[in-house]
Every structure is written in C-alpha cells, then in structure tokens.
Amino acid sequence: MHLTRRGWGVVVVVAFCILMAWGYGERSLNALVAPLLVGLLAAAISTYRIGRPTVERRAVDEGFPGETRPVAVDISAERPTAATVADRVGAGLGTEGNSAETTLTADTCYRYDLTLETRGEHRVGPLSITVTDVLGLVSRRFEYTQTVSVLVYPAVYDLRSASGQDLRLLAEAAREQRREEFDSLREYNRGDSLRDVHWKSTAKRPEGDLIVKRFAADETAGAVDVVAESSPETADEMASAAASVVAFLLELDVDVELTVAEGSVRTDGGFDRRHHLYRLLARTAGGALTDERRRQADVVIVASDGGVVVRVGERDLPFDHLRTTLEGSDRWPDSGDTASEVAA
C-alpha cells in the first residue's frame, strides 16, 4: 500500500501541527490532529481489506493498418471501489485511452479503442488496477500478467488501377493455371476454343476433322503458385506486395497457393478464407527460398533494398508501378465487384 498525494498532504498537516504543539502547546491542536490520524488509520485499514479484483480479457480482432479495434476487459470487484485502470500497449499499436479512473463493481467492463499501426503480432497488457479508499488517502496496486495478442495484416493495395499491360500479365498467369488437366482426345464441337486443338492428332485424320483435347477436373488444377522472399529488413514491403498480388488473383476467382520462408497456405477467393494468407504474411519475418522453388512458381515476389519486384514469366514488374497510393480506401472490397472485368 502507498499514500496518495492527498494522504501525504494529511501527513504534512499532522507533522506541522505536532511541530506547532511542541512550541506553543498542544491543547488547541488536538481537535485537528486526532481526526486526521484516525482518518488516515481508517483509510489504511479499509484499503488493506479491499479484495483483489478478478480480470478476464476478451480477444481483439485482427485487422489492417489504420483500422481501430475495441479492447474490452471484464473486471469484477467484491464491492464498489474507486480505482484507476491502466493497460499497457505494445509497439506497433496506438491508443490514448488505455488509462482511466472508474468505479469498479461486480460487472465492470473496461473499454478503450486501439489503433493498428504496423504489420505483425503485437501484445496488449499486462493490466494494473490501483484502488483507493473512499477518502483517497491510501492506494493499493494490483498487477495482472494476462496479455492478449493482436495480429495486424500487411497493407493491401488495389492493383486494379495498374497499367493494362502489367495487369494482363498477372491475369494471364491466373488463366493459365485455371486450365484443367489433360485427360483424353475427342472430336471438335462447335464453340470449342482453337487453343485446345491437338494439331498432331488432327493431321493424322484423313477427313481433316479437328481433334481437341479433353480436360479433366483435378484438385491441384486452377491454383496460381505465388512465392515471396525478402531480407529481414524488407519483410514489411514483401508482405504488402504479396498480399496485394494475392488479393488481385483471388478476385479473379482462382485458387492461390502462397509460399514464404515460414511455410505455405492455399485457399480460394472467399473473403473469410483469404485471411489465412494474410495471417501468414502478418507473421513472416522474411527469408530466402531455393532456386528450384522459384522456378516452379508462376509469380515470384522479391523485396530488396532497391525495391519490390513482381516476376511473372520472364518479365520483372516493379511493384510501385502496380500499386496505387495509400490515400483513401485502397483495400479490396469485402464483397461485390471483382477484378474479372479489369482483367478481361
């Protein structure tokens, strides 16, 4: 327990009265000193008898940089108690309301808003509660070790405003991977694409009938293979570029398999399911991949001190040319429009 400023003020007054009594007699000062001493003693006893409040944290939702998320802590006290509640906020997060004076009851919910600032997994907590007596003379501090993690995704840029040529390269990579696996040959039917004609078999037909390839659905078909690598110093830039490219490809309604140094995730274009990719990118610390893994990929994203490059086939596309500025709302919409019209 500790004396508050008000409590120290009482101590100073009592000491001054004792000093004056020593010099001028104590009879006229007893009426002041005695109540102050009794009040101070009563404050110490009542504060000591305050039970430790119970605390239960609620999870904090994930999000993108610049978004706000509510932090909620359920606090229960045995009886109404004046207190100051303070919560520690880790680096990469911002807030101005994580300390407040309140009265604790059996079902107090302590809330404040948190601003997500930088990519990564951050911590909120630990929490401290400082209780005081009704006169505000003596305080007692309770510390709680519980913390909660907050995952901040990388910034995602809208690539639909990129130049037509660059955008078509990404779209073409998606289309190529959406083709199904070859199964057999059959005769040409009206409406079949000429790109599916099997010219070698057609040449062997004396009648000149066209023979086309028949494709069978395959669980591995239709996925665009994206790999991303960087140095630890440029991991944020790599994660943002990879998230933006992945979001664009998912808007084309194709599956995406993303690989970084920490592992890989495959998902389709559902908005909820794409968060598995964002979580992987939120936690990645960068790192290099093997040459063989790069050769196997359809899209290779490399971040270095010189910038971020998106490699599609034999062409390197600077990511700065693909993305829009971060002004305004530049993340993909949760639902509604897709990028298919842009890539057509």
C-alpha positions in Angstrom: 0.0 0.0 0.0 1.0 3.6 -0.6 -0.1 7.0 0.4 -1.7 9.1 -2.3 -0.9 12.8 -2.8 -3.9 13.6 -0.5 -2.6 11.2 2.0 0.9 12.8 2.0 -0.9 16.1 2.4 -2.5 14.8 5.6 0.8 13.6 6.9 2.4 17.1 6.3 -0.5 18.8 8.1 -0.2 16.4 11.1 3.6 16.9 11.2 3.1 20.7 11.1 0.6 20.5 13.9 2.9 18.4 16.1 5.7 20.9 15.5 3.5 23.8 16.4 2.3 21.9 19.5 5.8 21.4 20.6 6.5 25.1 20.5 3.2 26.6 21.6 1.2 23.9 23.4 -0.9 21.0 22.2 -4.3 21.9 23.7 -5.5 24.0 20.8 -4.3 21.5 18.1 -5.7 18.2 19.4 -9.0 18.8 17.7 -7.3 18.9 14.3 -4.6 16.3 14.7 -6.7 13.5 16.2 -9.3 13.3 13.4 -6.6 13.4 10.8 -4.8 10.5 12.4 -8.0 8.5 12.8 -8.9 9.1 9.2 -5.5 8.1 8.0 -5.6 4.9 10.0 -9.1 4.1 8.8 -8.1 4.6 5.2 -5.2 2.2 5.6 -7.4 -0.5 7.1 -10.2 -0.1 4.6 -7.7 -0.2 1.6 -6.0 -3.3 3.0 -9.3 -5.1 3.3 -10.2 -4.5 -0.4 -10.1 -7.9 -2.2 -8.2 -8.4 -5.4 -10.5 -7.8 -8.4 -10.8 -10.6 -10.9 -9.9 -9.8 -14.5 -10.9 -11.6 -17.8 -9.7 -10.3 -21.1 -11.6 -10.6 -24.4 -9.9 -11.4 -27.7 -9.0 -8.4 -30.0 -10.0 -8.8 -33.7 -7.3 -8.9 -36.4 -7.2 -6.1 -38.9 -5.3 -3.9 -41.4 -3.0 -0.9 -40.5 -5.0 2.2 -39.9 -8.1 0.4 -38.6 -9.3 0.6 -34.9 -10.3 -2.3 -32.7 -12.0 -2.2 -29.3 -10.2 -3.6 -26.3 -12.5 -5.0 -23.6 -11.6 -6.3 -20.1 -14.2 -7.7 -17.7 -13.4 -6.7 -14.1 -15.3 -7.9 -11.0 -14.8 -6.4 -7.6 -16.4 -7.6 -4.3 -17.9 -4.1 -3.6 -17.9 -0.7 -5.3 -14.4 0.5 -5.3 -12.7 3.6 -6.7 -9.9 2.6 -9.0 -7.5 3.6 -11.8 -7.2 1.0 -14.5 -4.2 1.1 -16.8 -3.4 -1.2 -19.7 0.0 -1.5 -21.4 0.0 -1.3 -25.2 2.9 -2.8 -27.1 4.9 -1.3 -30.0 3.1 -1.3 -33.3 -0.2 -0.3 -31.7 -1.5 3.1 -30.7 -4.1 4.5 -28.2 -4.8 7.4 -26.0 -7.5 5.9 -23.7 -5.7 2.9 -22.1 -5.8 4.5 -18.6 -8.9 5.7 -16.9 -10.4 6.4 -13.4 -13.6 4.5 -12.7 -15.6 2.8 -10.0 -15.3 -1.0 -10.0 -18.4 -3.1 -9.4 -19.3 -6.8 -9.7 -19.6 -6.5 -13.5 -17.4 -3.6 -14.8 -16.4 -3.7 -18.4 -13.3 -1.6 -19.1 -13.1 -0.5 -22.7 -10.9 1.6 -25.0 -10.0 1.8 -28.7 -6.8 0.5 -30.2 -5.3 1.8 -33.4 -3.5 -0.8 -35.6 -0.3 0.7 -36.9 2.3 -1.7 -38.2 2.3 -5.3 -39.5 3.0 -8.1 -37.1 1.8 -9.8 -34.0 1.7 -7.4 -31.1 0.7 -7.7 -27.4 -1.8 -5.8 -25.3 -1.2 -5.9 -21.5 -0.4 -6.5 -18.7 -3.1 -4.6 -16.8 -2.8 -2.8 -13.5 -5.5 -1.7 -11.1 -4.9 0.8 -8.4 -7.7 1.0 -5.8 -8.1 3.7 -3.1 -10.2 4.3 0.0 -13.3 6.5 -0.1 -11.2 9.5 1.1 -8.5 8.9 -1.4 -5.7 8.8 1.2 -4.2 5.3 0.7 -3.8 3.3 -2.5 -3.1 -0.3 -3.3 -1.9 -1.6 -6.7 -2.8 -5.0 -8.2 -0.8 -6.3 -11.2 -2.1 -8.9 -13.7 0.1 -10.9 -16.1 -2.5 -11.8 -18.7 -1.9 -10.4 -22.2 -3.7 -10.7 -25.5 -2.2 -10.8 -29.0 -3.3 -8.5 -31.8 -2.5 -9.5 -35.3 -2.0 -6.7 -37.9 -2.1 -7.7 -41.5 0.1 -6.1 -44.1 -1.2 -3.2 -46.1 -3.1 -4.3 -49.2 -3.1 -2.1 -52.3 -5.7 -2.1 -55.0 -3.9 -3.3 -58.2 -6.9 -2.7 -60.5 -5.5 0.8 -61.3 -2.3 -0.7 -62.6 -1.3 -0.2 -66.3 -3.2 -2.5 -68.6 -0.1 -4.4 -69.8 1.2 -5.2 -66.3 -2.2 -6.2 -65.2 -2.7 -8.5 -68.1 0.4 -10.4 -67.3 -0.9 -11.2 -63.8 -4.3 -12.1 -65.2 -2.8 -14.3 -67.9 -0.8 -16.2 -65.3 -4.1 -16.8 -63.4 -5.9 -18.0 -66.6 -3.2 -20.5 -67.5 -3.3 -22.1 -64.1 -7.1 -22.3 -64.2 -7.0 -24.7 -67.1 -7.8 -28.2 -66.2 -5.5 -31.2 -66.5 -5.4 -33.1 -69.9 -7.4 -36.3 -69.9 -8.1 -37.5 -73.5 -8.9 -36.5 -77.1 -12.3 -36.0 -78.8 -13.8 -34.6 -81.9 -14.2 -30.9 -82.3 -17.6 -29.4 -81.3 -18.9 -26.0 -82.3 -17.8 -23.4 -79.7 -14.6 -25.2 -78.7 -11.6 -23.0 -78.4 -8.9 -23.3 -81.1 -6.3 -23.2 -78.4 -7.5 -26.7 -77.4 -7.0 -28.3 -80.8 -4.5 -31.1 -80.8 -2.8 -30.4 -84.1 -0.7 -33.6 -84.2 -3.7 -35.8 -84.0 -5.7 -33.6 -86.3 -3.0 -34.0 -89.0 -3.4 -37.8 -88.9 -7.1 -37.6 -89.7 -7.7 -38.0 -93.5 -11.1 -36.3 -93.3 -9.5 -33.2 -91.8 -11.7 -33.2 -88.8 -10.4 -31.3 -85.9 -9.4 -33.2 -82.7 -9.4 -31.3 -79.4 -8.0 -32.1 -76.0 -10.4 -33.0 -73.3 -9.5 -31.8 -69.8 -10.5 -33.4 -66.5 -11.0 -31.6 -63.3 -8.2 -32.0 -60.8 -7.9 -30.9 -57.3 -4.5 -29.4 -58.0 -5.6 -27.5 -61.1 -6.5 -23.9 -61.0 -4.1 -22.7 -58.4 -1.6 -19.8 -59.1 1.6 -20.6 -57.3 3.0 -17.4 -55.7 6.3 -17.3 -53.8 7.7 -14.3 -51.9 11.1 -13.7 -50.3 13.0 -10.8 -48.8 15.7 -9.8 -46.3 14.5 -9.3 -42.7 14.8 -5.5 -43.3 12.4 -5.5 -46.2 9.9 -8.1 -44.9 7.2 -5.5 -44.5 7.4 -4.4 -48.1 7.4 -8.0 -49.3 4.4 -8.9 -47.2 2.4 -5.9 -48.5 3.3 -6.7 -52.1 2.4 -10.4 -51.7 -0.9 -9.6 -50.0 -1.8 -7.2 -52.8 -1.0 -9.6 -55.6 -2.8 -12.4 -53.8 -5.9 -10.2 -53.3 -5.9 -9.4 -57.0 -5.6 -13.0 -58.1 -8.3 -14.1 -55.6 -10.6 -11.5 -57.1 -10.2 -13.3 -60.4 -11.9 -16.3 -58.7 -8.9 -18.6 -58.8 -7.2 -20.5 -56.0 -3.8 -19.2 -54.8 -1.0 -21.1 -53.1 1.3 -18.7 -51.3 4.8 -19.7 -50.1 7.1 -17.7 -47.9 10.1 -18.9 -45.8 7.8 -19.8 -42.8 5.6 -22.1 -44.9 2.8 -22.1 -47.4 -1.0 -21.7 -47.5 -3.5 -22.5 -50.2 -7.0 -21.0 -50.4 -9.7 -19.8 -52.7 -11.2 -16.4 -53.2 -13.6 -16.4 -50.3 -13.1 -13.3 -48.2 -13.0 -15.1 -44.9 -10.7 -17.8 -46.2 -8.2 -15.4 -47.7 -7.4 -14.3 -44.1 -5.3 -17.5 -43.8 -3.0 -16.0 -46.3 -3.0 -12.6 -44.6 -2.1 -14.2 -41.2 0.9 -16.0 -42.8 2.1 -12.7 -44.2 1.4 -10.8 -41.0 3.8 -13.2 -39.1 6.6 -13.7 -41.7 10.0 -12.3 -40.9 11.3 -12.7 -44.5 13.9 -15.1 -45.7 15.1 -16.6 -49.0 13.7 -19.6 -50.9 15.5 -22.1 -53.0 16.2 -21.6 -56.7 14.1 -24.7 -57.6 11.1 -23.3 -55.7 11.4 -20.0 -57.6 11.5 -21.8 -60.9 8.3 -23.8 -60.1 6.3 -20.7 -59.2 4.0 -18.7 -61.5 4.6 -15.4 -59.7 7.8 -14.6 -57.8 7.9 -11.6 -55.4 11.3 -10.4 -54.3 11.9 -7.5 -51.9 15.4 -5.9 -51.5 16.9 -2.5 -50.6 16.3 -1.5 -54.2 12.5 -2.1 -54.0 10.0 -4.8 -54.7 9.8 -6.7 -57.9 7.0 -9.0 -59.1 8.3 -11.5 -61.6 5.8 -13.1 -64.0 7.3 -15.4 -66.5 10.4 -13.6 -68.0 9.3 -10.1 -67.1 10.0 -8.2 -63.9 7.4 -5.7 -62.8 8.3 -3.0 -60.2 5.6 -3.2 -57.5 5.5 0.6 -57.3 4.1 0.6 -60.9 1.4 -1.8 -60.0 0.0 -0.3 -56.8 -2.0 2.8 -56.2 -1.1 5.3 -53.5 -2.2 4.5 -49.9 -4.5 7.5 -49.9 -8.2 6.7 -49.2 -9.7 3.3 -49.3 -7.4 1.1 -51.3 -8.1 -2.3 -50.0 -10.2 -4.7 -52.0 -13.9 -4.5 -51.2 -15.2 -7.3 -49.0 -17.9 -8.2 -51.5 -19.4 -7.1 -54.7 -17.2 -6.1 -57.6 -14.4 -8.4 -58.8 -11.4 -7.8 -60.8 -12.5 -10.0 -63.7 -13.8 -7.1 -65.7 -10.4 -5.3 -65.4 -8.5 -8.4 -66.5 -10.8 -9.3 -69.4 
